Amino acid sequence: MSAADDRAVTGYCPMGCGRTLFLAAGGYVTCSYIHCPRRDAVADLLDDRETAHIVDFTGDGFTVRHPLRERLDDALMTCGLGEYLVQLAGPPVQPGRYRAHGTGRSWTWQAAS
């Protein structure tokens, strides 16, 4: 077994490079493909501490950033936050960025930066 094999990480580069991940200096998961458009993508994803939905409300609508855990077991496909927001007559809070906590038809909003 080579030193490179010792540092190989099971999984796929989220940028589409394939099974090219390895453990780089400092413990960062990195893509080994030199032409990868974002070799640090996995490290950046793993470094995100946010566990809540982040919702940006504007005068024209909203956007939702789902927590990374919703990629597990396709939970993102059944997340009811977007459906809940679409059914409202207007935004539930003033324009801005918020952390959304809740499920179904019961959500709370906490200002986020």
Residue pairs with C-beta under 8 A, 6 or more apart in sequence:
4 22
7 22
7 23
7 24
8 21
8 22
8 23
9 21
9 22
9 23
9 29
9 42
10 19
10 21
11 19
11 21
11 42
12 18
12 19
12 20
12 21
13 19
13 20
13 21
13 31
13 33
13 36
13 41
13 42
14 41
14 42
14 45
15 31
15 36
15 37
15 38
15 41
17 31
17 33
17 36
18 33
20 31
20 32
20 33
20 36
21 29
21 30
21 31
21 32
21 42
22 29
22 30
22 32
23 29
23 30
24 30
28 40
28 43
29 42
29 43
29 46
30 39
30 40
30 42
30 43
31 38
31 39
31 40
31 41
31 42
33 39
38 44
45 68
48 68
50 65
50 67
50 99
51 67
51 69
52 67
52 99
52 100
52 101
52 110
53 64
53 65
53 66
53 67
53 79
53 81
53 99
53 100
53 101
54 64
54 65
54 97
54 98
54 99
54 100
54 112
55 62
55 63
55 64
55 65
55 81
55 85
55 97
55 98
55 99
55 100
55 109
56 62
56 63
56 96
56 97
56 98
57 91
57 93
57 94
57 95
57 96
57 97
57 98
58 95
59 95
62 85
62 91
64 81
64 82
64 85
64 100
66 76
66 79
66 81
69 75
70 76
70 79
80 103
80 104
81 100
81 107
84 104
84 105
84 107
85 92
92 107
92 109
93 109
96 111
97 111
97 112
97 113
98 109
98 110
98 111
98 112
99 109
99 110
99 111
99 112
100 107
100 108
100 109
101 107
101 108
101 110
102 108
